[in-house]
């Protein structure tokens, strides 16, 4: 189901809820600081958030940090009174008050997140962030807002600012989030800032009817945000953007958590394995995969070689 096939129910006057997920992995941001630092990216993102709020008076926004080992709401926060005690309450006549509230909360909570180093020491996979947890929080928050909106006036969407590589250990959780977003009709947009392409998030954008952008010019981060991701779901029907690149639908095996092109699927629970097994490790069902004969294995190996040959541009 494409999340944007509900164009008949999207009106120009609808309010828009933007849930922004920021990948705050400090290790990756430090490596890429020369082209675009986290501080500079955050400044651009705050301008983008303010622009979203300025489009309509009833637009809403939520900001979630996807950190190493933890996901945390940066805005809104459960206890804003605590923030008011630690922030400057001077009124800036040149700044819309709502912009100031959002900016102060995001900056303050981002600072607290980086000062807490406990998760950095306890989480083993420091190359990736908790994107699955952040997506789950975004979907739960969005679902609560949609249920409270009895007239269906709010149209939500999720934007992920990604910098970390894919984590095969989060594959199942991310796919569950993608299917949930499909069911709720929530597009997932992805802006890949640094590092290589992310297969899982590219699938998320494709399957939910969102947009995927690999940032080629870091200096134009704000411009790409404004042109590609600022338009709401109604306006996107009248935009013409470059065609999408080919989507890689590779999966992660359940046994070794590695990316595979060809695998074995349990017919009962649809678990994926990289090698034939006698029993499914997920649902314990008996499988016939282990009885694949030698001829079948040779055929499978031939298919794999042909696939690798096409990827490398060689003849088969």
JOLIN-V283710 format. One record per pair of residues at least 12 apart in sequence whose C-alpha atoms are under 8 Angstrom apart, sorted by the first residue. I is the first residue (numbers start at 1). J is the second residue. D is the distance in Angstrom with one decimal. If there is no record, write none. Layout:
BEGIN
i:I j:J d:D
i:I j:J d:D
END
This chain:
BEGIN
i:1 j:182 d:6.3
i:1 j:183 d:7.7
i:1 j:207 d:7.4
i:1 j:208 d:7.4
i:2 j:182 d:6.8
i:2 j:185 d:7.5
i:2 j:207 d:6.4
i:2 j:208 d:5.4
i:2 j:209 d:5.3
i:3 j:181 d:7.9
i:3 j:182 d:5.8
i:3 j:184 d:7.9
i:3 j:185 d:4.4
i:3 j:186 d:5.8
i:3 j:187 d:5.7
i:3 j:207 d:7.8
i:3 j:208 d:4.9
i:3 j:209 d:5.1
i:3 j:210 d:7.8
i:4 j:185 d:7.2
i:4 j:187 d:7.1
i:4 j:208 d:7.5
i:4 j:209 d:5.4
i:4 j:210 d:7.8
i:4 j:233 d:7.7
i:6 j:185 d:7.8
i:7 j:234 d:7.2
i:7 j:237 d:7.9
i:10 j:155 d:7.5
i:10 j:233 d:7.1
i:10 j:234 d:5.9
i:11 j:234 d:6.2
i:12 j:234 d:5.9
i:12 j:235 d:7.7
i:14 j:153 d:5.3
i:14 j:154 d:5.9
i:14 j:155 d:6.6
i:15 j:56 d:7.0
i:15 j:58 d:5.7
i:15 j:59 d:5.1
i:15 j:60 d:7.6
i:15 j:153 d:6.0
i:15 j:154 d:4.7
i:15 j:155 d:6.2
i:16 j:58 d:7.7
i:16 j:59 d:5.0
i:16 j:60 d:6.2
i:16 j:154 d:5.5
i:16 j:155 d:4.9
i:16 j:156 d:5.7
i:16 j:157 d:7.7
i:16 j:232 d:7.0
i:17 j:59 d:6.0
i:17 j:60 d:4.7
i:17 j:61 d:5.5
i:17 j:62 d:7.8
i:17 j:154 d:6.5
i:17 j:155 d:6.0
i:17 j:156 d:4.4
i:17 j:157 d:6.3
i:18 j:60 d:6.4
i:18 j:61 d:4.7
i:18 j:62 d:6.3
i:18 j:156 d:6.0
i:18 j:157 d:5.4
i:18 j:158 d:5.9
i:18 j:159 d:7.2
i:19 j:61 d:5.7
i:19 j:62 d:4.7
i:19 j:63 d:5.8
i:19 j:64 d:7.5
i:19 j:138 d:6.4
i:19 j:142 d:7.9
i:19 j:156 d:7.6
i:19 j:157 d:6.4
i:19 j:158 d:4.8
i:19 j:159 d:6.2
i:20 j:61 d:7.5
i:20 j:62 d:6.1
i:20 j:63 d:4.7
i:20 j:64 d:6.2
i:20 j:158 d:6.0
i:20 j:159 d:4.9
i:20 j:160 d:6.1
i:20 j:161 d:7.6
i:21 j:63 d:6.0
i:21 j:64 d:4.8
i:21 j:65 d:5.8
i:21 j:66 d:6.6
i:21 j:134 d:6.8
i:21 j:135 d:7.7
i:21 j:138 d:7.9
i:21 j:158 d:7.5
i:21 j:159 d:6.1
i:21 j:160 d:4.7
i:21 j:161 d:6.1
i:22 j:63 d:7.5
i:22 j:64 d:6.2
i:22 j:65 d:5.0
i:22 j:66 d:5.8
i:22 j:160 d:6.1
i:22 j:161 d:4.9
i:22 j:162 d:6.8
i:23 j:65 d:6.1
i:23 j:66 d:4.7
i:23 j:67 d:6.3
i:23 j:129 d:6.7
i:23 j:131 d:7.4
i:23 j:160 d:7.5
i:23 j:161 d:5.8
i:23 j:162 d:5.3
i:23 j:163 d:6.1
i:23 j:164 d:7.2
i:24 j:38 d:7.7
i:24 j:65 d:6.2
i:24 j:66 d:5.8
i:24 j:67 d:5.1
i:24 j:68 d:7.8
i:24 j:129 d:7.5
i:24 j:163 d:8.0
i:25 j:66 d:7.4
i:25 j:67 d:5.4
i:25 j:68 d:6.0
i:25 j:127 d:7.8
i:25 j:128 d:7.0
i:25 j:129 d:6.0
i:25 j:163 d:7.5
i:25 j:164 d:6.9
i:27 j:126 d:7.7
i:27 j:127 d:7.4
i:28 j:127 d:7.4
i:28 j:163 d:6.9
i:28 j:164 d:6.6
i:29 j:163 d:7.5
i:32 j:194 d:7.1
i:35 j:218 d:6.1
i:35 j:219 d:7.3
i:36 j:218 d:5.9
i:36 j:219 d:7.1
i:41 j:221 d:7.6
i:44 j:221 d:7.3
i:44 j:222 d:5.5
i:45 j:222 d:7.3
i:46 j:103 d:6.5
i:48 j:222 d:7.2
i:48 j:225 d:7.0
i:48 j:226 d:6.7
i:48 j:230 d:7.5
i:49 j:61 d:7.4
i:50 j:99 d:5.9
i:51 j:230 d:7.8
i:52 j:230 d:6.5
i:61 j:75 d:7.9
i:62 j:74 d:7.7
i:62 j:75 d:5.3
i:62 j:76 d:6.1
i:63 j:75 d:5.0
i:63 j:76 d:7.2
i:63 j:106 d:7.5
i:64 j:134 d:6.5
i:64 j:138 d:7.5
i:65 j:110 d:7.8
i:65 j:134 d:7.1
i:66 j:129 d:5.7
i:66 j:130 d:5.3
i:66 j:131 d:5.5
i:66 j:133 d:7.6
i:66 j:134 d:5.6
i:67 j:129 d:5.0
i:67 j:130 d:5.9
i:67 j:131 d:8.0
i:68 j:119 d:6.5
i:68 j:120 d:6.2
i:68 j:123 d:6.9
i:68 j:125 d:7.9
i:68 j:126 d:6.1
i:68 j:128 d:6.7
i:68 j:129 d:4.5
i:68 j:130 d:6.1
i:69 j:119 d:5.5
i:69 j:120 d:7.0
i:69 j:122 d:7.7
i:69 j:123 d:5.3
i:69 j:129 d:6.5
i:69 j:130 d:5.8
i:70 j:119 d:6.9
i:70 j:129 d:7.7
i:70 j:130 d:5.9
i:70 j:133 d:7.6
i:71 j:130 d:6.1
i:71 j:131 d:7.7
i:71 j:133 d:6.0
i:71 j:134 d:5.3
i:72 j:134 d:7.4
i:74 j:105 d:6.6
i:74 j:106 d:5.0
i:74 j:109 d:5.4
i:74 j:110 d:6.7
i:75 j:102 d:6.8
i:75 j:105 d:6.2
i:75 j:106 d:5.9
i:76 j:102 d:7.9
i:76 j:105 d:7.6
i:77 j:105 d:7.8
i:83 j:105 d:7.0
i:83 j:108 d:7.6
i:87 j:104 d:7.3
i:87 j:108 d:8.0
i:127 j:164 d:6.6
i:127 j:165 d:7.1
i:128 j:164 d:5.1
i:128 j:165 d:6.1
i:128 j:166 d:7.0
i:128 j:167 d:6.2
i:129 j:164 d:6.6
i:131 j:174 d:7.8
i:132 j:170 d:6.3
i:132 j:173 d:5.8
i:132 j:174 d:5.1
i:132 j:177 d:7.4
i:135 j:174 d:7.6
i:135 j:177 d:6.6
i:136 j:177 d:6.3
i:138 j:158 d:7.5
i:139 j:177 d:7.6
i:139 j:180 d:7.8
i:139 j:181 d:7.1
i:142 j:156 d:6.9
i:143 j:184 d:7.9
i:155 j:233 d:7.8
i:156 j:186 d:6.1
i:156 j:187 d:7.8
i:157 j:186 d:5.3
i:157 j:187 d:5.2
i:157 j:188 d:6.2
i:157 j:189 d:7.6
i:158 j:186 d:7.2
i:158 j:187 d:6.3
i:158 j:188 d:4.8
i:158 j:189 d:6.0
i:159 j:188 d:5.9
i:159 j:189 d:4.6
i:159 j:190 d:5.7
i:159 j:191 d:7.5
i:159 j:229 d:7.8
i:160 j:188 d:7.5
i:160 j:189 d:6.1
i:160 j:190 d:4.8
i:160 j:191 d:6.2
i:161 j:190 d:6.2
i:161 j:191 d:5.0
i:161 j:192 d:6.2
i:161 j:193 d:6.9
i:162 j:190 d:7.0
i:162 j:191 d:6.1
i:162 j:192 d:4.9
i:162 j:193 d:6.1
i:162 j:194 d:7.6
i:163 j:192 d:6.1
i:163 j:193 d:5.5
i:163 j:194 d:5.1
i:163 j:195 d:6.3
i:164 j:194 d:7.7
i:164 j:195 d:6.8
i:165 j:195 d:6.6
i:165 j:196 d:6.7
i:165 j:197 d:7.6
i:165 j:198 d:6.2
i:166 j:198 d:5.7
i:166 j:199 d:6.9
i:166 j:200 d:6.8
i:168 j:252 d:5.8
i:168 j:257 d:5.2
i:168 j:258 d:5.9
i:168 j:259 d:6.9
i:169 j:257 d:5.7
i:171 j:200 d:7.3
i:171 j:251 d:7.7
i:171 j:252 d:6.3
i:174 j:200 d:7.4
i:175 j:200 d:7.9
i:175 j:204 d:7.8
i:178 j:204 d:5.6
i:178 j:207 d:7.4
i:178 j:208 d:7.1
i:181 j:208 d:6.7
i:182 j:207 d:7.3
i:182 j:208 d:5.4
i:185 j:208 d:7.3
i:186 j:208 d:6.7
i:187 j:205 d:7.0
i:187 j:208 d:4.9
i:187 j:209 d:5.4
i:187 j:210 d:4.6
i:188 j:204 d:6.4
i:188 j:205 d:5.2
i:188 j:208 d:6.1
i:188 j:209 d:7.2
i:188 j:210 d:4.8
i:188 j:211 d:7.1
i:189 j:205 d:5.6
i:189 j:210 d:4.7
i:189 j:211 d:4.6
i:189 j:212 d:5.8
i:189 j:229 d:7.5
i:190 j:202 d:7.3
i:190 j:205 d:6.5
i:190 j:210 d:7.7
i:190 j:211 d:6.2
i:190 j:212 d:4.8
i:190 j:213 d:6.3
i:191 j:212 d:6.0
i:191 j:213 d:4.9
i:191 j:214 d:6.0
i:191 j:215 d:6.8
i:192 j:212 d:7.7
i:192 j:213 d:6.1
i:192 j:214 d:4.7
i:192 j:215 d:5.9
i:193 j:214 d:6.4
i:193 j:215 d:5.2
i:193 j:218 d:7.2
i:194 j:215 d:7.4
i:197 j:214 d:7.4
i:199 j:247 d:7.7
i:199 j:248 d:6.1
i:199 j:249 d:7.3
i:199 j:250 d:7.3
i:202 j:247 d:6.7
i:202 j:248 d:7.8
i:203 j:247 d:6.7
i:203 j:248 d:7.3
i:203 j:249 d:6.7
i:206 j:247 d:7.6
i:211 j:228 d:7.9
i:211 j:229 d:7.8
i:212 j:244 d:7.9
i:252 j:272 d:7.4
i:253 j:271 d:7.9
i:253 j:272 d:5.1
i:253 j:273 d:4.8
i:253 j:274 d:5.8
i:254 j:271 d:6.5
i:254 j:272 d:5.6
i:254 j:273 d:5.7
i:255 j:272 d:7.9
i:255 j:273 d:5.9
i:255 j:274 d:7.3
i:255 j:281 d:7.8
i:256 j:274 d:7.9
i:260 j:274 d:6.9
i:262 j:274 d:7.4
i:262 j:304 d:7.6
i:263 j:275 d:7.0
i:264 j:276 d:6.4
i:264 j:289 d:7.3
i:266 j:280 d:6.7
i:266 j:287 d:7.2
i:268 j:283 d:7.7
i:268 j:285 d:7.3
i:269 j:282 d:7.6
i:269 j:283 d:6.6
i:276 j:289 d:4.8
i:276 j:290 d:4.9
i:276 j:292 d:7.8
i:277 j:289 d:5.7
i:277 j:290 d:5.0
i:278 j:290 d:5.2
END
